[in-house]
Amino acid sequence: IFLAAELKDPFMAMVGMMSAFLVVTTIGVAFGARLLGRLPEKHLRVGTAILFVLFGAAFLLEAIGK
């Protein structure tokens, strides 16, 4: 919303956001495919589960702290 207000053109703001999302998603998919090729799937699942819990705990602690 801020970007659309700053640019005074909501369409261009949407195009910019969609382009950024495309780039981030492409990088994530490429990185994930490489990791899957090098590590066993079980290790990736455990690692992502641990990261999920850690991020969840961090966000929860931040919310409680406010």
CHARMM internal coordinates of N, CA and C (Angstrom, degrees):
IC EDIT
DIST 1 N 1 CA 1.4472
DIST 1 CA 1 C 1.5264
ANGL 1 N 1 CA 1 C 109.21
DIST 1 C 2 N 1.3295
ANGL 1 CA 1 C 2 N 115.69
DIHE 1 N 1 CA 1 C 2 N -42.91
DIST 2 N 2 CA 1.4619
ANGL 1 C 2 N 2 CA 119.47
DIHE 1 CA 1 C 2 N 2 CA -179.95
DIST 2 CA 2 C 1.5213
ANGL 2 N 2 CA 2 C 110.71
DIHE 1 C 2 N 2 CA 2 C -61.74
DIST 2 C 3 N 1.3279
ANGL 2 CA 2 C 3 N 116.07
DIHE 2 N 2 CA 2 C 3 N -43.31
DIST 3 N 3 CA 1.4619
ANGL 2 C 3 N 3 CA 120.16
DIHE 2 CA 2 C 3 N 3 CA -178.88
DIST 3 CA 3 C 1.5228
ANGL 3 N 3 CA 3 C 110.83
DIHE 2 C 3 N 3 CA 3 C -64.22
DIST 3 C 4 N 1.3223
ANGL 3 CA 3 C 4 N 117.32
DIHE 3 N 3 CA 3 C 4 N -41.79
DIST 4 N 4 CA 1.4622
ANGL 3 C 4 N 4 CA 120.61
DIHE 3 CA 3 C 4 N 4 CA 178.73
DIST 4 CA 4 C 1.5239
ANGL 4 N 4 CA 4 C 110.67
DIHE 3 C 4 N 4 CA 4 C -63.38
DIST 4 C 5 N 1.3206
ANGL 4 CA 4 C 5 N 116.98
DIHE 4 N 4 CA 4 C 5 N -39.09
DIST 5 N 5 CA 1.4646
ANGL 4 C 5 N 5 CA 120.23
DIHE 4 CA 4 C 5 N 5 CA 179.01
DIST 5 CA 5 C 1.5232
ANGL 5 N 5 CA 5 C 110.89
DIHE 4 C 5 N 5 CA 5 C -68.63
DIST 5 C 6 N 1.3193
ANGL 5 CA 5 C 6 N 115.81
DIHE 5 N 5 CA 5 C 6 N -38.34
DIST 6 N 6 CA 1.4595
ANGL 5 C 6 N 6 CA 119.65
DIHE 5 CA 5 C 6 N 6 CA -179.30
DIST 6 CA 6 C 1.5307
ANGL 6 N 6 CA 6 C 111.31
DIHE 5 C 6 N 6 CA 6 C -69.47
DIST 6 C 7 N 1.3259
ANGL 6 CA 6 C 7 N 117.13
DIHE 6 N 6 CA 6 C 7 N -41.16
DIST 7 N 7 CA 1.4616
ANGL 6 C 7 N 7 CA 120.66
DIHE 6 CA 6 C 7 N 7 CA -178.46
DIST 7 CA 7 C 1.5197
ANGL 7 N 7 CA 7 C 112.70
DIHE 6 C 7 N 7 CA 7 C -80.09
DIST 7 C 8 N 1.3098
ANGL 7 CA 7 C 8 N 116.70
DIHE 7 N 7 CA 7 C 8 N -19.87
DIST 8 N 8 CA 1.4634
ANGL 7 C 8 N 8 CA 122.74
DIHE 7 CA 7 C 8 N 8 CA -176.14
DIST 8 CA 8 C 1.5288
ANGL 8 N 8 CA 8 C 111.51
DIHE 7 C 8 N 8 CA 8 C 61.11
DIST 8 C 9 N 1.3155
ANGL 8 CA 8 C 9 N 116.24
DIHE 8 N 8 CA 8 C 9 N 21.74
DIST 9 N 9 CA 1.4617
ANGL 8 C 9 N 9 CA 121.34
DIHE 8 CA 8 C 9 N 9 CA 177.58
DIST 9 CA 9 C 1.5304
ANGL 9 N 9 CA 9 C 108.23
DIHE 8 C 9 N 9 CA 9 C -145.58
DIST 9 C 10 N 1.3280
ANGL 9 CA 9 C 10 N 116.90
DIHE 9 N 9 CA 9 C 10 N 93.15
DIST 10 N 10 CA 1.4615
ANGL 9 C 10 N 10 CA 119.89
DIHE 9 CA 9 C 10 N 10 CA -176.68
DIST 10 CA 10 C 1.5257
ANGL 10 N 10 CA 10 C 113.24
DIHE 9 C 10 N 10 CA 10 C -59.05
DIST 10 C 11 N 1.3217
ANGL 10 CA 10 C 11 N 117.27
DIHE 10 N 10 CA 10 C 11 N -32.18
DIST 11 N 11 CA 1.4639
ANGL 10 C 11 N 11 CA 119.60
DIHE 10 CA 10 C 11 N 11 CA -179.23
DIST 11 CA 11 C 1.5264
ANGL 11 N 11 CA 11 C 110.93
DIHE 10 C 11 N 11 CA 11 C -64.70
DIST 11 C 12 N 1.3280
ANGL 11 CA 11 C 12 N 117.29
DIHE 11 N 11 CA 11 C 12 N -44.79
DIST 12 N 12 CA 1.4629
ANGL 11 C 12 N 12 CA 120.05
DIHE 11 CA 11 C 12 N 12 CA 179.73
DIST 12 CA 12 C 1.5301
ANGL 12 N 12 CA 12 C 111.02
DIHE 11 C 12 N 12 CA 12 C -67.38
DIST 12 C 13 N 1.3201
ANGL 12 CA 12 C 13 N 116.65
DIHE 12 N 12 CA 12 C 13 N -34.04
DIST 13 N 13 CA 1.4660
ANGL 12 C 13 N 13 CA 119.59
DIHE 12 CA 12 C 13 N 13 CA 175.69
DIST 13 CA 13 C 1.5213
ANGL 13 N 13 CA 13 C 109.75
DIHE 12 C 13 N 13 CA 13 C -63.51
DIST 13 C 14 N 1.3313
ANGL 13 CA 13 C 14 N 116.91
DIHE 13 N 13 CA 13 C 14 N -42.11
DIST 14 N 14 CA 1.4604
ANGL 13 C 14 N 14 CA 121.09
DIHE 13 CA 13 C 14 N 14 CA 178.68
DIST 14 CA 14 C 1.5279
ANGL 14 N 14 CA 14 C 110.67
DIHE 13 C 14 N 14 CA 14 C -64.54
DIST 14 C 15 N 1.3155
ANGL 14 CA 14 C 15 N 117.26
DIHE 14 N 14 CA 14 C 15 N -42.02
DIST 15 N 15 CA 1.4670
ANGL 14 C 15 N 15 CA 121.02
DIHE 14 CA 14 C 15 N 15 CA 178.63
DIST 15 CA 15 C 1.5293
ANGL 15 N 15 CA 15 C 109.89
DIHE 14 C 15 N 15 CA 15 C -62.16
DIST 15 C 16 N 1.3105
ANGL 15 CA 15 C 16 N 117.37
DIHE 15 N 15 CA 15 C 16 N -42.64
DIST 16 N 16 CA 1.4603
ANGL 15 C 16 N 16 CA 120.96
DIHE 15 CA 15 C 16 N 16 CA 178.36
DIST 16 CA 16 C 1.5147
ANGL 16 N 16 CA 16 C 112.44
DIHE 15 C 16 N 16 CA 16 C -63.89
DIST 16 C 17 N 1.3295
ANGL 16 CA 16 C 17 N 116.56
DIHE 16 N 16 CA 16 C 17 N -43.08
DIST 17 N 17 CA 1.4684
ANGL 16 C 17 N 17 CA 120.10
DIHE 16 CA 16 C 17 N 17 CA 179.40
DIST 17 CA 17 C 1.5234
ANGL 17 N 17 CA 17 C 111.43
DIHE 16 C 17 N 17 CA 17 C -66.36
DIST 17 C 18 N 1.3262
ANGL 17 CA 17 C 18 N 116.58
DIHE 17 N 17 CA 17 C 18 N -40.36
DIST 18 N 18 CA 1.4671
ANGL 17 C 18 N 18 CA 119.87
DIHE 17 CA 17 C 18 N 18 CA 179.62
DIST 18 CA 18 C 1.5237
ANGL 18 N 18 CA 18 C 110.65
DIHE 17 C 18 N 18 CA 18 C -67.82
DIST 18 C 19 N 1.3225
ANGL 18 CA 18 C 19 N 117.30
DIHE 18 N 18 CA 18 C 19 N -37.10
DIST 19 N 19 CA 1.4660
ANGL 18 C 19 N 19 CA 120.62
DIHE 18 CA 18 C 19 N 19 CA 177.43
DIST 19 CA 19 C 1.5231
ANGL 19 N 19 CA 19 C 110.75
DIHE 18 C 19 N 19 CA 19 C -64.91
DIST 19 C 20 N 1.3161
ANGL 19 CA 19 C 20 N 116.51
DIHE 19 N 19 CA 19 C 20 N -43.48
DIST 20 N 20 CA 1.4670
ANGL 19 C 20 N 20 CA 120.18
DIHE 19 CA 19 C 20 N 20 CA 178.33
DIST 20 CA 20 C 1.5198
ANGL 20 N 20 CA 20 C 110.65
DIHE 19 C 20 N 20 CA 20 C -63.19
DIST 20 C 21 N 1.3282
ANGL 20 CA 20 C 21 N 117.41
DIHE 20 N 20 CA 20 C 21 N -41.78
DIST 21 N 21 CA 1.4625
ANGL 20 C 21 N 21 CA 121.17
DIHE 20 CA 20 C 21 N 21 CA 178.53
DIST 21 CA 21 C 1.5238
ANGL 21 N 21 CA 21 C 110.51
DIHE 20 C 21 N 21 CA 21 C -62.94
DIST 21 C 22 N 1.3154
ANGL 21 CA 21 C 22 N 117.36
DIHE 21 N 21 CA 21 C 22 N -39.93
DIST 22 N 22 CA 1.4611
ANGL 21 C 22 N 22 CA 121.60
DIHE 21 CA 21 C 22 N 22 CA 178.51
DIST 22 CA 22 C 1.5245
ANGL 22 N 22 CA 22 C 110.97
DIHE 21 C 22 N 22 CA 22 C -62.60
DIST 22 C 23 N 1.3153
ANGL 22 CA 22 C 23 N 116.94
DIHE 22 N 22 CA 22 C 23 N -44.45
DIST 23 N 23 CA 1.4664
ANGL 22 C 23 N 23 CA 120.89
DIHE 22 CA 22 C 23 N 23 CA -179.73
DIST 23 CA 23 C 1.5244
ANGL 23 N 23 CA 23 C 110.61
DIHE 22 C 23 N 23 CA 23 C -64.24
DIST 23 C 24 N 1.3301
ANGL 23 CA 23 C 24 N 117.11
DIHE 23 N 23 CA 23 C 24 N -46.95
DIST 24 N 24 CA 1.4642
ANGL 23 C 24 N 24 CA 120.94
DIHE 23 CA 23 C 24 N 24 CA -178.82
DIST 24 CA 24 C 1.5264
ANGL 24 N 24 CA 24 C 110.74
DIHE 23 C 24 N 24 CA 24 C -63.49
DIST 24 C 25 N 1.3233
ANGL 24 CA 24 C 25 N 117.17
DIHE 24 N 24 CA 24 C 25 N -41.79
DIST 25 N 25 CA 1.4624
ANGL 24 C 25 N 25 CA 120.80
DIHE 24 CA 24 C 25 N 25 CA 179.33
DIST 25 CA 25 C 1.5190
ANGL 25 N 25 CA 25 C 110.92
DIHE 24 C 25 N 25 CA 25 C -65.36
DIST 25 C 26 N 1.3141
ANGL 25 CA 25 C 26 N 117.49
DIHE 25 N 25 CA 25 C 26 N -42.48
DIST 26 N 26 CA 1.4659
ANGL 25 C 26 N 26 CA 121.26
DIHE 25 CA 25 C 26 N 26 CA 179.31
DIST 26 CA 26 C 1.5240
ANGL 26 N 26 CA 26 C 111.04
DIHE 25 C 26 N 26 CA 26 C -61.95
DIST 26 C 27 N 1.3181
ANGL 26 CA 26 C 27 N 116.64
DIHE 26 N 26 CA 26 C 27 N -43.81
DIST 27 N 27 CA 1.4636
ANGL 26 C 27 N 27 CA 120.23
DIHE 26 CA 26 C 27 N 27 CA 178.05
DIST 27 CA 27 C 1.5253
ANGL 27 N 27 CA 27 C 110.14
DIHE 26 C 27 N 27 CA 27 C -62.75
DIST 27 C 28 N 1.3153
ANGL 27 CA 27 C 28 N 117.48
DIHE 27 N 27 CA 27 C 28 N -43.66
DIST 28 N 28 CA 1.4607
ANGL 27 C 28 N 28 CA 121.35
DIHE 27 CA 27 C 28 N 28 CA 179.70
DIST 28 CA 28 C 1.5148
ANGL 28 N 28 CA 28 C 112.80
DIHE 27 C 28 N 28 CA 28 C -62.77
DIST 28 C 29 N 1.3244
ANGL 28 CA 28 C 29 N 116.86
DIHE 28 N 28 CA 28 C 29 N -42.48
DIST 29 N 29 CA 1.4667
ANGL 28 C 29 N 29 CA 120.53
DIHE 28 CA 28 C 29 N 29 CA 179.38
DIST 29 CA 29 C 1.5232
ANGL 29 N 29 CA 29 C 110.44
DIHE 28 C 29 N 29 CA 29 C -66.85
DIST 29 C 30 N 1.3192
ANGL 29 CA 29 C 30 N 117.27
DIHE 29 N 29 CA 29 C 30 N -43.78
DIST 30 N 30 CA 1.4673
ANGL 29 C 30 N 30 CA 120.30
DIHE 29 CA 29 C 30 N 30 CA 179.98
DIST 30 CA 30 C 1.5258
ANGL 30 N 30 CA 30 C 110.78
DIHE 29 C 30 N 30 CA 30 C -63.79
DIST 30 C 31 N 1.3202
ANGL 30 CA 30 C 31 N 116.98
DIHE 30 N 30 CA 30 C 31 N -43.87
DIST 31 N 31 CA 1.4621
ANGL 30 C 31 N 31 CA 121.10
DIHE 30 CA 30 C 31 N 31 CA 179.38
DIST 31 CA 31 C 1.5267
ANGL 31 N 31 CA 31 C 110.54
DIHE 30 C 31 N 31 CA 31 C -64.99
DIST 31 C 32 N 1.3255
ANGL 31 CA 31 C 32 N 116.93
DIHE 31 N 31 CA 31 C 32 N -42.31
DIST 32 N 32 CA 1.4615
ANGL 31 C 32 N 32 CA 121.13
DIHE 31 CA 31 C 32 N 32 CA 178.94
DIST 32 CA 32 C 1.5120
ANGL 32 N 32 CA 32 C 112.24
DIHE 31 C 32 N 32 CA 32 C -64.37
DIST 32 C 33 N 1.3176
ANGL 32 CA 32 C 33 N 117.52
DIHE 32 N 32 CA 32 C 33 N -39.68
DIST 33 N 33 CA 1.4647
ANGL 32 C 33 N 33 CA 120.86
DIHE 32 CA 32 C 33 N 33 CA 178.89
DIST 33 CA 33 C 1.5285
ANGL 33 N 33 CA 33 C 110.69
DIHE 32 C 33 N 33 CA 33 C -65.09
DIST 33 C 34 N 1.3140
ANGL 33 CA 33 C 34 N 116.51
DIHE 33 N 33 CA 33 C 34 N -39.84
DIST 34 N 34 CA 1.4730
ANGL 33 C 34 N 34 CA 119.59
DIHE 33 CA 33 C 34 N 34 CA 177.83
DIST 34 CA 34 C 1.5189
ANGL 34 N 34 CA 34 C 111.53
DIHE 33 C 34 N 34 CA 34 C -65.53
DIST 34 C 35 N 1.3243
ANGL 34 CA 34 C 35 N 115.23
DIHE 34 N 34 CA 34 C 35 N -42.83
DIST 35 N 35 CA 1.4601
ANGL 34 C 35 N 35 CA 119.02
DIHE 34 CA 34 C 35 N 35 CA 179.09
DIST 35 CA 35 C 1.5214
ANGL 35 N 35 CA 35 C 111.09
DIHE 34 C 35 N 35 CA 35 C -63.88
DIST 35 C 36 N 1.3121
ANGL 35 CA 35 C 36 N 117.11
DIHE 35 N 35 CA 35 C 36 N -40.95
DIST 36 N 36 CA 1.4615
ANGL 35 C 36 N 36 CA 120.97
DIHE 35 CA 35 C 36 N 36 CA 179.84
DIST 36 CA 36 C 1.5180
ANGL 36 N 36 CA 36 C 110.70
DIHE 35 C 36 N 36 CA 36 C -64.37
DIST 36 C 37 N 1.3266
ANGL 36 CA 36 C 37 N 116.87
DIHE 36 N 36 CA 36 C 37 N -31.19
DIST 37 N 37 CA 1.4582
ANGL 36 C 37 N 37 CA 120.44
DIHE 36 CA 36 C 37 N 37 CA 177.91
DIST 37 CA 37 C 1.5221
ANGL 37 N 37 CA 37 C 112.99
DIHE 36 C 37 N 37 CA 37 C -73.33
DIST 37 C 38 N 1.3291
ANGL 37 CA 37 C 38 N 117.34
DIHE 37 N 37 CA 37 C 38 N -22.64
DIST 38 N 38 CA 1.4668
ANGL 37 C 38 N 38 CA 120.98
DIHE 37 CA 37 C 38 N 38 CA -176.14
DIST 38 CA 38 C 1.5269
ANGL 38 N 38 CA 38 C 113.80
DIHE 37 C 38 N 38 CA 38 C -103.48
DIST 38 C 39 N 1.3198
ANGL 38 CA 38 C 39 N 116.98
DIHE 38 N 38 CA 38 C 39 N -28.02
DIST 39 N 39 CA 1.4632
ANGL 38 C 39 N 39 CA 120.42
DIHE 38 CA 38 C 39 N 39 CA -176.54
DIST 39 CA 39 C 1.5242
ANGL 39 N 39 CA 39 C 110.18
DIHE 38 C 39 N 39 CA 39 C -115.79
DIST 39 C 40 N 1.3131
ANGL 39 CA 39 C 40 N 116.81
DIHE 39 N 39 CA 39 C 40 N 150.07
DIST 40 N 40 CA 1.4666
ANGL 39 C 40 N 40 CA 119.20
DIHE 39 CA 39 C 40 N 40 CA 175.06
DIST 40 CA 40 C 1.5339
ANGL 40 N 40 CA 40 C 110.56
DIHE 39 C 40 N 40 CA 40 C -64.68
DIST 40 C 41 N 1.3136
ANGL 40 CA 40 C 41 N 115.76
DIHE 40 N 40 CA 40 C 41 N 147.22
DIST 41 N 41 CA 1.4620
ANGL 40 C 41 N 41 CA 120.60
DIHE 40 CA 40 C 41 N 41 CA -176.90
DIST 41 CA 41 C 1.5307
ANGL 41 N 41 CA 41 C 111.48
DIHE 40 C 41 N 41 CA 41 C -60.04
DIST 41 C 42 N 1.3169
ANGL 41 CA 41 C 42 N 117.10
DIHE 41 N 41 CA 41 C 42 N -36.13
DIST 42 N 42 CA 1.4685
ANGL 41 C 42 N 42 CA 120.23
DIHE 41 CA 41 C 42 N 42 CA -179.46
DIST 42 CA 42 C 1.5274
ANGL 42 N 42 CA 42 C 111.17
DIHE 41 C 42 N 42 CA 42 C -60.89
DIST 42 C 43 N 1.3208
ANGL 42 CA 42 C 43 N 117.10
DIHE 42 N 42 CA 42 C 43 N -42.56
DIST 43 N 43 CA 1.4665
ANGL 42 C 43 N 43 CA 120.38
DIHE 42 CA 42 C 43 N 43 CA 179.23
DIST 43 CA 43 C 1.5276
ANGL 43 N 43 CA 43 C 111.16
DIHE 42 C 43 N 43 CA 43 C -65.01
DIST 43 C 44 N 1.3245
ANGL 43 CA 43 C 44 N 116.48
DIHE 43 N 43 CA 43 C 44 N -38.77
DIST 44 N 44 CA 1.4664
ANGL 43 C 44 N 44 CA 119.48
DIHE 43 CA 43 C 44 N 44 CA 178.20
DIST 44 CA 44 C 1.5217
ANGL 44 N 44 CA 44 C 110.96
DIHE 43 C 44 N 44 CA 44 C -65.09
DIST 44 C 45 N 1.3230
ANGL 44 CA 44 C 45 N 116.82
DIHE 44 N 44 CA 44 C 45 N -40.86
DIST 45 N 45 CA 1.4704
ANGL 44 C 45 N 45 CA 120.22
DIHE 44 CA 44 C 45 N 45 CA 179.27
DIST 45 CA 45 C 1.5276
ANGL 45 N 45 CA 45 C 110.99
DIHE 44 C 45 N 45 CA 45 C -62.98
DIST 45 C 46 N 1.3150
ANGL 45 CA 45 C 46 N 116.57
DIHE 45 N 45 CA 45 C 46 N -44.11
DIST 46 N 46 CA 1.4693
ANGL 45 C 46 N 46 CA 120.27
DIHE 45 CA 45 C 46 N 46 CA 179.36
DIST 46 CA 46 C 1.5327
ANGL 46 N 46 CA 46 C 109.83
DIHE 45 C 46 N 46 CA 46 C -65.00
DIST 46 C 47 N 1.3232
ANGL 46 CA 46 C 47 N 116.82
DIHE 46 N 46 CA 46 C 47 N -43.60
DIST 47 N 47 CA 1.4596
ANGL 46 C 47 N 47 CA 120.62
DIHE 46 CA 46 C 47 N 47 CA 179.53
DIST 47 CA 47 C 1.5170
ANGL 47 N 47 CA 47 C 112.70
DIHE 46 C 47 N 47 CA 47 C -62.32
DIST 47 C 48 N 1.3203
ANGL 47 CA 47 C 48 N 116.99
DIHE 47 N 47 CA 47 C 48 N -43.45
DIST 48 N 48 CA 1.4652
ANGL 47 C 48 N 48 CA 119.42
DIHE 47 CA 47 C 48 N 48 CA 179.47
DIST 48 CA 48 C 1.5229
ANGL 48 N 48 CA 48 C 110.94
DIHE 47 C 48 N 48 CA 48 C -68.90
DIST 48 C 49 N 1.3260
ANGL 48 CA 48 C 49 N 117.72
DIHE 48 N 48 CA 48 C 49 N -34.65
DIST 49 N 49 CA 1.4677
ANGL 48 C 49 N 49 CA 120.27
DIHE 48 CA 48 C 49 N 49 CA 176.95
DIST 49 CA 49 C 1.5270
ANGL 49 N 49 CA 49 C 110.49
DIHE 48 C 49 N 49 CA 49 C -64.25
DIST 49 C 50 N 1.3194
ANGL 49 CA 49 C 50 N 116.37
DIHE 49 N 49 CA 49 C 50 N -42.48
DIST 50 N 50 CA 1.4665
ANGL 49 C 50 N 50 CA 120.24
DIHE 49 CA 49 C 50 N 50 CA 178.48
DIST 50 CA 50 C 1.5273
ANGL 50 N 50 CA 50 C 110.59
DIHE 49 C 50 N 50 CA 50 C -63.89
DIST 50 C 51 N 1.3274
ANGL 50 CA 50 C 51 N 116.98
DIHE 50 N 50 CA 50 C 51 N -44.18
DIST 51 N 51 CA 1.4683
ANGL 50 C 51 N 51 CA 120.11
DIHE 50 CA 50 C 51 N 51 CA 177.77
DIST 51 CA 51 C 1.5248
ANGL 51 N 51 CA 51 C 111.45
DIHE 50 C 51 N 51 CA 51 C -61.51
DIST 51 C 52 N 1.3269
ANGL 51 CA 51 C 52 N 117.02
DIHE 51 N 51 CA 51 C 52 N -40.62
DIST 52 N 52 CA 1.4619
ANGL 51 C 52 N 52 CA 121.73
DIHE 51 CA 51 C 52 N 52 CA 179.06
DIST 52 CA 52 C 1.5284
ANGL 52 N 52 CA 52 C 110.24
DIHE 51 C 52 N 52 CA 52 C -59.56
DIST 52 C 53 N 1.3265
ANGL 52 CA 52 C 53 N 116.45
DIHE 52 N 52 CA 52 C 53 N -46.46
DIST 53 N 53 CA 1.4660
ANGL 52 C 53 N 53 CA 120.79
DIHE 52 CA 52 C 53 N 53 CA -179.79
DIST 53 CA 53 C 1.5274
ANGL 53 N 53 CA 53 C 110.43
DIHE 52 C 53 N 53 CA 53 C -65.75
DIST 53 C 54 N 1.3232
ANGL 53 CA 53 C 54 N 117.72
DIHE 53 N 53 CA 53 C 54 N -42.72
DIST 54 N 54 CA 1.4647
ANGL 53 C 54 N 54 CA 120.62
DIHE 53 CA 53 C 54 N 54 CA -179.84
DIST 54 CA 54 C 1.5279
ANGL 54 N 54 CA 54 C 112.08
DIHE 53 C 54 N 54 CA 54 C -63.14
DIST 54 C 55 N 1.3345
ANGL 54 CA 54 C 55 N 116.30
DIHE 54 N 54 CA 54 C 55 N -44.73
DIST 55 N 55 CA 1.4655
ANGL 54 C 55 N 55 CA 119.09
DIHE 54 CA 54 C 55 N 55 CA 178.21
DIST 55 CA 55 C 1.5261
ANGL 55 N 55 CA 55 C 110.58
DIHE 54 C 55 N 55 CA 55 C -64.95
DIST 55 C 56 N 1.3237
ANGL 55 CA 55 C 56 N 116.82
DIHE 55 N 55 CA 55 C 56 N -41.51
DIST 56 N 56 CA 1.4621
ANGL 55 C 56 N 56 CA 120.16
DIHE 55 CA 55 C 56 N 56 CA 177.90
DIST 56 CA 56 C 1.5161
ANGL 56 N 56 CA 56 C 111.62
DIHE 55 C 56 N 56 CA 56 C -60.24
DIST 56 C 57 N 1.3293
ANGL 56 CA 56 C 57 N 117.00
DIHE 56 N 56 CA 56 C 57 N -44.60
DIST 57 N 57 CA 1.4638
ANGL 56 C 57 N 57 CA 121.04
DIHE 56 CA 56 C 57 N 57 CA 178.87
DIST 57 CA 57 C 1.5263
ANGL 57 N 57 CA 57 C 110.80
DIHE 56 C 57 N 57 CA 57 C -64.13
DIST 57 C 58 N 1.3183
ANGL 57 CA 57 C 58 N 116.99
DIHE 57 N 57 CA 57 C 58 N -41.39
DIST 58 N 58 CA 1.4676
ANGL 57 C 58 N 58 CA 120.40
DIHE 57 CA 57 C 58 N 58 CA 179.67
DIST 58 CA 58 C 1.5275
ANGL 58 N 58 CA 58 C 110.98
DIHE 57 C 58 N 58 CA 58 C -63.20
DIST 58 C 59 N 1.3270
ANGL 58 CA 58 C 59 N 117.30
DIHE 58 N 58 CA 58 C 59 N -44.61
DIST 59 N 59 CA 1.4658
ANGL 58 C 59 N 59 CA 120.33
DIHE 58 CA 58 C 59 N 59 CA 179.04
DIST 59 CA 59 C 1.5240
ANGL 59 N 59 CA 59 C 111.12
DIHE 58 C 59 N 59 CA 59 C -66.16
DIST 59 C 60 N 1.3321
ANGL 59 CA 59 C 60 N 116.91
DIHE 59 N 59 CA 59 C 60 N -38.03
DIST 60 N 60 CA 1.4580
ANGL 59 C 60 N 60 CA 120.76
DIHE 59 CA 59 C 60 N 60 CA 178.69
DIST 60 CA 60 C 1.5291
ANGL 60 N 60 CA 60 C 110.67
DIHE 59 C 60 N 60 CA 60 C -65.32
DIST 60 C 61 N 1.3197
ANGL 60 CA 60 C 61 N 116.83
DIHE 60 N 60 CA 60 C 61 N -45.46
DIST 61 N 61 CA 1.4648
ANGL 60 C 61 N 61 CA 120.16
DIHE 60 CA 60 C 61 N 61 CA 178.45
DIST 61 CA 61 C 1.5251
ANGL 61 N 61 CA 61 C 111.72
DIHE 60 C 61 N 61 CA 61 C -63.16
DIST 61 C 62 N 1.3163
ANGL 61 CA 61 C 62 N 116.06
DIHE 61 N 61 CA 61 C 62 N -37.45
DIST 62 N 62 CA 1.4707
ANGL 61 C 62 N 62 CA 119.56
DIHE 61 CA 61 C 62 N 62 CA 177.72
DIST 62 CA 62 C 1.5252
ANGL 62 N 62 CA 62 C 110.66
DIHE 61 C 62 N 62 CA 62 C -65.97
DIST 62 C 63 N 1.3284
ANGL 62 CA 62 C 63 N 116.89
DIHE 62 N 62 CA 62 C 63 N -40.82
DIST 63 N 63 CA 1.4616
ANGL 62 C 63 N 63 CA 120.62
DIHE 62 CA 62 C 63 N 63 CA -179.93
DIST 63 CA 63 C 1.5258
ANGL 63 N 63 CA 63 C 111.18
DIHE 62 C 63 N 63 CA 63 C -67.87
DIST 63 C 64 N 1.3146
ANGL 63 CA 63 C 64 N 117.03
DIHE 63 N 63 CA 63 C 64 N -38.37
DIST 64 N 64 CA 1.4606
ANGL 63 C 64 N 64 CA 120.73
DIHE 63 CA 63 C 64 N 64 CA 179.37
DIST 64 CA 64 C 1.5257
ANGL 64 N 64 CA 64 C 110.20
DIHE 63 C 64 N 64 CA 64 C -69.48
DIST 64 C 65 N 1.3212
ANGL 64 CA 64 C 65 N 116.17
DIHE 64 N 64 CA 64 C 65 N -36.30
DIST 65 N 65 CA 1.4615
ANGL 64 C 65 N 65 CA 120.93
DIHE 64 CA 64 C 65 N 65 CA -178.83
DIST 65 CA 65 C 1.5107
ANGL 65 N 65 CA 65 C 113.86
DIHE 64 C 65 N 65 CA 65 C -66.89
DIST 65 C 66 N 1.3114
ANGL 65 CA 65 C 66 N 117.77
DIHE 65 N 65 CA 65 C 66 N -23.80
DIST 66 N 66 CA 1.4725
ANGL 65 C 66 N 66 CA 120.66
DIHE 65 CA 65 C 66 N 66 CA -178.63
DIST 66 CA 66 C 1.4653
ANGL 66 N 66 CA 66 C 107.69
DIHE 65 C 66 N 66 CA 66 C -81.92
END
COOR INIT
IC SEED 1 N 1 CA 1 C
IC BUILD
